[in-house]
Amino acid sequence: WRKCLHPSKERFGRWTVEEDKRLKIAVTLFGPGAWKKICGFIPGRTQVQCRE
């Protein structure tokens, strides 16, 4: 339902340098496997995008 209500909030395509840095920090903070928390740290990216 999120995609229907806020289609512009989800980002597609290549990750920016800033997003990549935030992903590395989030994995360090929350641990690998805490994808719900990790994706909350990176606005516009889904759990699947963070995991892959």
Secondary structure, DSSP 8 states (H G I E B T S, - for coil): -HHHH-GGGS--SS--HHHHHHHHHHHHHH-TT-HHHHHHHSTT--HHHHH-
